[in-house]
């Protein structure tokens, strides 16, 4: 018999979803926490019942909870709908989702031990982002701010000005939900958004503009760019892990001058498809169709804009004036 460490338990937030995570290896909850930009914290005896329970187990042919053996094509997924549970399988991870249970239960079986940490994290992201989709949630590489009682979502890749936008609105009295990762939730005919984590990362130029003195904060190399990281709530109002009704979509980029342009629903849909393409993997036409339908409902519900930011950071203050006006374009 192989001696194994006992199961340990921690608490983790996946946006507004509170999760209890049980595992034998601390690597698994830490990797999940890194994926959702939220710290894994010890579980106290007085903790409220979570929304979901995630159990990580290592593959064992003799274990009653082990995932069934099946062949997964390289760099692909297999999705199985069975009467008992929905299943998502990759080459490294098999997940069973029991969504009818309370709390929702997720059993994640780790397959094999020869994969690098980096490769495993890729599989973890692909599988868990798909599980969120099965729960009518979509993770976005985006920022979100509640300003004047209406939440705007700012989408864009590296260097698109999401952090600058958040700081400018926070300085004008807004509440930051998150500056890099949010979760969109469909509920009936509306959409809600929650922030993933309280961390904030800024470049030296942004720090110099928004803060009167250098921050005593951790410096990190983020994809070749040195940024300082600090909790958003240290300086501004911050409210991650809570659902807010979404009001607007913005697609950020840095250009020559500050400009806000309303865009059509068709253009918004194309932009959303582009922004979500890199973070999600699909299995066949039905899976693609489900994703497209979700995005189409989103752009039907939320007015969308192209947000061009000026290299002059002071110009971004005009955004607060725009958001103080009516929501519809």
VEXDREN-2710 file (C-alpha; in Angstrom, 1 decimal):
% VEXDREN-2710
k/r/px/py/pz
1/UNK/0.0/0.0/0.0
2/UNK/1.3/3.5/-0.9
3/UNK/1.3/6.0/1.9
4/UNK/-0.4/9.2/0.8
5/UNK/-0.7/12.6/2.6
6/UNK/-4.1/13.2/4.2
7/UNK/-6.7/15.4/2.4
8/UNK/-6.5/19.1/3.2
9/UNK/-9.1/21.7/2.7
10/UNK/-9.1/25.4/1.8
11/UNK/-11.4/28.1/0.6
12/UNK/-11.2/29.8/-2.8
13/UNK/-13.3/32.3/-4.8
14/UNK/-13.9/31.9/-8.5
15/UNK/-15.4/35.3/-9.0
16/UNK/-18.7/35.3/-7.0
17/UNK/-18.6/31.5/-6.6
18/UNK/-17.2/30.4/-3.3
19/UNK/-15.5/27.1/-3.4
20/UNK/-14.3/24.5/-0.9
21/UNK/-11.3/22.7/-2.3
22/UNK/-10.1/19.4/-1.0
23/UNK/-6.8/17.8/-2.1
24/UNK/-3.7/15.9/-1.1
25/UNK/-1.3/18.2/-2.9
26/UNK/-1.1/21.9/-2.2
27/UNK/-0.1/22.4/-5.8
28/UNK/-3.6/21.9/-7.1
29/UNK/-5.4/24.6/-5.1
30/UNK/-2.4/26.9/-5.5
31/UNK/-2.6/26.5/-9.3
32/UNK/-6.3/27.0/-9.3
33/UNK/-5.9/30.1/-7.2
34/UNK/-3.3/31.5/-9.6
35/UNK/-5.6/30.9/-12.5
36/UNK/-8.4/32.9/-10.9
37/UNK/-6.1/35.6/-9.3
38/UNK/-7.5/34.8/-5.8
39/UNK/-5.7/33.5/-2.7
40/UNK/-6.5/30.1/-1.3
41/UNK/-7.2/30.5/2.4
42/UNK/-7.5/28.1/5.3
43/UNK/-11.0/26.9/5.9
44/UNK/-12.4/27.9/9.3
45/UNK/-14.9/25.9/11.2
46/UNK/-17.4/28.8/11.1
47/UNK/-17.2/29.2/7.3
48/UNK/-20.5/29.5/5.4
49/UNK/-21.5/26.7/3.1
50/UNK/-19.8/27.1/-0.3
51/UNK/-21.4/27.3/-3.7
52/UNK/-19.3/24.5/-5.1
53/UNK/-17.1/21.8/-3.7
54/UNK/-14.0/20.8/-5.7
55/UNK/-12.2/17.6/-4.9
56/UNK/-8.8/16.8/-6.5
57/UNK/-7.9/13.2/-6.6
58/UNK/-5.0/11.4/-8.4
59/UNK/-5.9/8.7/-10.9
60/UNK/-6.3/5.3/-9.4
61/UNK/-7.9/2.4/-11.3
62/UNK/-9.2/0.9/-8.1
63/UNK/-10.7/4.0/-6.6
64/UNK/-14.5/4.2/-6.8
65/UNK/-14.3/7.9/-7.8
66/UNK/-11.7/7.5/-10.5
67/UNK/-12.6/8.9/-13.9
68/UNK/-13.4/6.3/-16.6
69/UNK/-10.6/5.7/-19.0
70/UNK/-11.1/7.2/-22.5
71/UNK/-9.0/8.5/-25.3
72/UNK/-8.6/12.2/-25.6
73/UNK/-7.1/13.5/-28.9
74/UNK/-3.9/15.6/-28.4
75/UNK/-4.6/19.3/-27.6
76/UNK/-8.3/18.6/-27.5
77/UNK/-11.2/18.0/-25.1
78/UNK/-14.0/15.5/-24.7
79/UNK/-17.3/16.5/-23.2
80/UNK/-19.7/13.8/-22.0
81/UNK/-23.3/14.4/-20.9
82/UNK/-24.5/11.5/-18.7
83/UNK/-27.6/11.2/-16.5
84/UNK/-25.5/11.5/-13.4
85/UNK/-23.0/14.2/-14.3
86/UNK/-21.5/16.3/-17.0
87/UNK/-17.8/15.5/-17.8
88/UNK/-14.9/17.4/-19.3
89/UNK/-11.8/15.5/-20.2
90/UNK/-8.4/16.6/-21.4
91/UNK/-5.1/14.6/-21.6
92/UNK/-4.2/15.5/-18.1
93/UNK/-7.4/16.2/-16.2
94/UNK/-10.9/14.6/-16.1
95/UNK/-13.6/16.5/-14.3
96/UNK/-17.1/15.4/-13.4
97/UNK/-19.7/18.1/-12.6
98/UNK/-22.6/17.3/-10.4
99/UNK/-24.6/20.5/-10.9
100/UNK/-27.9/19.2/-9.4
101/UNK/-26.2/18.8/-6.0
102/UNK/-26.1/21.4/-3.2
103/UNK/-23.4/22.6/-3.1
104/UNK/-22.5/21.8/-6.7
105/UNK/-19.8/19.1/-6.6
106/UNK/-16.8/18.9/-8.9
107/UNK/-14.5/15.9/-8.9
108/UNK/-11.2/16.6/-10.7
109/UNK/-9.1/13.5/-11.4
110/UNK/-5.4/14.3/-12.2
111/UNK/-4.1/11.8/-14.8
112/UNK/-0.5/10.8/-14.6
113/UNK/2.5/12.6/-13.0
114/UNK/4.9/13.2/-15.9
115/UNK/3.6/16.5/-17.0
116/UNK/5.4/19.8/-16.3
117/UNK/3.7/22.3/-14.0
118/UNK/3.3/24.8/-16.8
119/UNK/1.6/22.2/-19.1
120/UNK/-0.7/21.1/-16.2
121/UNK/-1.7/24.7/-15.6
122/UNK/-2.7/25.0/-19.3
123/UNK/-4.9/21.9/-18.9
124/UNK/-6.3/23.2/-15.7
125/UNK/-7.3/26.5/-17.3
126/UNK/-8.9/24.8/-20.4
127/UNK/-10.9/22.3/-18.3
128/UNK/-12.1/24.7/-15.6
129/UNK/-13.0/27.5/-18.0
130/UNK/-15.2/24.9/-19.8
131/UNK/-16.7/23.8/-16.5
132/UNK/-17.6/27.5/-15.8
133/UNK/-19.2/27.6/-19.2
134/UNK/-21.4/24.6/-18.3
135/UNK/-22.5/26.7/-15.3
136/UNK/-23.5/29.6/-17.6
137/UNK/-20.4/31.6/-16.7
138/UNK/-17.6/33.0/-18.9
139/UNK/-14.2/34.1/-17.7
140/UNK/-12.9/37.2/-19.5
141/UNK/-9.5/38.9/-19.7
142/UNK/-11.0/42.2/-18.7
143/UNK/-11.4/44.8/-16.0
144/UNK/-14.7/46.0/-14.4
145/UNK/-15.6/49.1/-12.5
146/UNK/-18.8/50.1/-10.8
147/UNK/-19.2/53.9/-11.5
148/UNK/-22.3/55.8/-10.5
149/UNK/-24.2/52.5/-9.9
150/UNK/-23.5/51.0/-13.3
151/UNK/-20.8/48.5/-14.0
152/UNK/-18.7/48.8/-17.2
153/UNK/-16.5/45.9/-18.5
154/UNK/-13.3/46.8/-20.2
155/UNK/-11.8/44.2/-22.5
156/UNK/-8.4/44.2/-24.1
157/UNK/-5.1/42.4/-24.2
158/UNK/-1.7/43.4/-22.9
159/UNK/-1.1/47.2/-23.1
160/UNK/-4.7/48.1/-23.8
161/UNK/-5.1/50.4/-20.8
162/UNK/-7.3/48.4/-18.6
163/UNK/-5.4/49.2/-15.4
164/UNK/-5.2/52.9/-16.3
165/UNK/-9.0/53.0/-16.9
166/UNK/-9.7/51.3/-13.5
167/UNK/-7.4/53.8/-11.6
168/UNK/-8.9/56.8/-13.3
169/UNK/-12.5/55.7/-12.5
170/UNK/-11.5/54.7/-9.0
171/UNK/-9.9/58.1/-8.4
172/UNK/-13.2/59.7/-9.5
173/UNK/-15.2/57.6/-7.0
174/UNK/-15.7/54.3/-8.7
175/UNK/-15.4/50.8/-7.2
176/UNK/-13.0/48.3/-8.8
177/UNK/-14.3/44.8/-9.3
178/UNK/-11.1/43.6/-10.9
179/UNK/-8.4/44.9/-13.2
180/UNK/-7.5/41.8/-15.2
181/UNK/-9.9/39.0/-14.9
182/UNK/-13.7/38.9/-14.4
183/UNK/-16.4/36.3/-14.7
184/UNK/-19.6/37.0/-16.6
185/UNK/-22.7/35.2/-15.4
186/UNK/-26.0/34.8/-17.4
187/UNK/-29.1/34.9/-15.2
188/UNK/-32.3/34.8/-17.1
189/UNK/-32.2/37.6/-19.7
190/UNK/-29.5/39.6/-17.9
191/UNK/-25.8/39.4/-17.3
192/UNK/-23.9/39.9/-14.0
193/UNK/-20.2/40.3/-13.6
194/UNK/-17.9/39.6/-10.6
195/UNK/-14.2/40.3/-10.1
196/UNK/-11.5/37.7/-9.6
197/UNK/-9.1/38.8/-6.9
198/UNK/-8.1/42.1/-5.4
199/UNK/-4.6/42.4/-6.9
200/UNK/-3.5/45.3/-9.0
201/UNK/-0.5/45.6/-11.3
202/UNK/0.8/48.9/-12.8
203/UNK/3.7/50.1/-14.9
204/UNK/6.1/52.8/-13.8
205/UNK/4.4/55.3/-16.1
206/UNK/1.0/54.6/-14.5
207/UNK/2.5/54.7/-11.0
208/UNK/4.1/58.0/-11.6
209/UNK/0.9/59.6/-12.9
210/UNK/-1.5/58.3/-10.3
211/UNK/0.6/58.2/-7.1
212/UNK/2.4/61.1/-5.4
213/UNK/5.3/58.9/-4.3
214/UNK/6.8/55.5/-5.3
215/UNK/4.8/52.6/-3.9
216/UNK/6.3/50.2/-1.5
217/UNK/5.0/47.3/-3.4
218/UNK/6.3/44.0/-4.9
219/UNK/7.8/44.4/-8.4
220/UNK/7.1/41.6/-10.8
221/UNK/8.2/40.7/-14.4
222/UNK/4.9/40.4/-16.2
223/UNK/5.5/39.1/-19.7
224/UNK/8.7/41.1/-20.0
225/UNK/7.2/44.3/-18.4
226/UNK/8.2/45.3/-14.9
227/UNK/5.1/46.1/-12.8
228/UNK/4.3/46.7/-9.2
229/UNK/1.6/44.6/-7.5
230/UNK/-0.5/45.7/-4.6
231/UNK/-4.1/45.1/-3.2
232/UNK/-6.5/47.4/-4.9
233/UNK/-8.3/47.9/-1.6
234/UNK/-5.2/49.5/-0.1
235/UNK/-5.8/52.7/-2.0
236/UNK/-9.3/52.5/-3.6
237/UNK/-12.7/51.1/-3.2
238/UNK/-12.6/47.4/-4.2
239/UNK/-15.3/44.8/-4.4
240/UNK/-14.3/41.4/-5.9
241/UNK/-16.2/38.2/-5.5
242/UNK/-19.6/39.8/-5.7
243/UNK/-22.1/39.8/-8.6
244/UNK/-23.1/43.2/-10.1
245/UNK/-25.5/43.8/-13.0
246/UNK/-23.4/44.5/-16.1
247/UNK/-24.3/47.7/-17.9
248/UNK/-21.8/48.3/-20.7
249/UNK/-19.0/46.7/-22.7
250/UNK/-15.9/48.6/-23.8
251/UNK/-13.2/47.3/-26.1
252/UNK/-9.9/49.1/-25.1
253/UNK/-6.9/50.1/-27.1
254/UNK/-4.3/52.8/-26.9
255/UNK/-4.3/55.1/-30.0
256/UNK/-3.5/58.7/-30.8
257/UNK/-6.3/60.5/-28.9
258/UNK/-9.1/59.8/-26.4
259/UNK/-12.3/58.7/-28.2
260/UNK/-15.4/56.7/-27.3
261/UNK/-17.3/55.3/-30.3
262/UNK/-20.6/53.3/-30.1
263/UNK/-20.4/50.1/-32.1
264/UNK/-23.0/47.8/-33.6
265/UNK/-24.1/44.6/-32.1
266/UNK/-22.4/42.7/-34.9
267/UNK/-19.1/44.4/-34.4
268/UNK/-19.4/43.8/-30.6
269/UNK/-20.0/40.1/-31.3
270/UNK/-16.9/39.9/-33.5
271/UNK/-14.8/41.7/-30.9
272/UNK/-16.1/39.4/-28.1
273/UNK/-15.3/36.3/-30.2
274/UNK/-11.8/37.6/-30.8
275/UNK/-11.2/38.5/-27.1
276/UNK/-12.4/35.1/-25.9
277/UNK/-10.8/32.9/-28.6
278/UNK/-7.4/32.5/-26.9
279/UNK/-8.7/31.5/-23.5
280/UNK/-11.2/28.8/-24.6
281/UNK/-11.1/25.5/-26.4
282/UNK/-14.1/24.0/-28.2
283/UNK/-15.4/20.6/-29.0
284/UNK/-17.4/20.4/-32.2
285/UNK/-20.2/22.5/-33.6
286/UNK/-22.5/22.1/-30.6
287/UNK/-19.9/23.5/-28.2
288/UNK/-19.1/26.4/-30.6
289/UNK/-22.7/27.1/-31.0
290/UNK/-23.3/27.3/-27.3
291/UNK/-20.5/29.8/-26.9
292/UNK/-21.7/31.9/-29.9
293/UNK/-25.2/32.0/-28.5
294/UNK/-23.9/33.1/-25.1
295/UNK/-21.9/36.0/-26.6
296/UNK/-24.8/36.9/-28.9
297/UNK/-27.1/37.2/-25.9
298/UNK/-24.5/39.3/-24.2
299/UNK/-24.2/41.9/-27.0
300/UNK/-28.0/42.0/-27.3
301/UNK/-28.2/42.9/-23.6
302/UNK/-25.3/45.4/-23.2
303/UNK/-24.5/48.5/-25.3
304/UNK/-20.9/48.3/-26.6
305/UNK/-18.2/50.9/-27.4
306/UNK/-14.8/51.2/-28.8
307/UNK/-12.6/53.0/-26.2
308/UNK/-9.5/54.6/-27.7
309/UNK/-7.1/55.9/-25.0
310/UNK/-4.6/58.7/-25.5
311/UNK/-0.9/58.3/-24.6
312/UNK/-1.6/61.3/-22.3
313/UNK/-3.0/59.5/-19.2
314/UNK/-4.8/62.7/-18.2
315/UNK/-7.2/62.3/-21.1
316/UNK/-8.7/59.2/-19.6
317/UNK/-10.4/61.4/-17.0
318/UNK/-13.0/62.1/-19.7
319/UNK/-14.4/58.6/-19.3
320/UNK/-15.9/59.5/-16.0
321/UNK/-17.9/62.3/-17.6
322/UNK/-19.1/59.9/-20.3
323/UNK/-20.2/57.3/-17.8
324/UNK/-22.1/59.9/-15.8
325/UNK/-24.5/60.3/-18.8
326/UNK/-27.2/57.9/-20.0
327/UNK/-26.2/54.2/-20.5
328/UNK/-27.6/53.8/-24.0
329/UNK/-25.5/55.0/-27.0
END
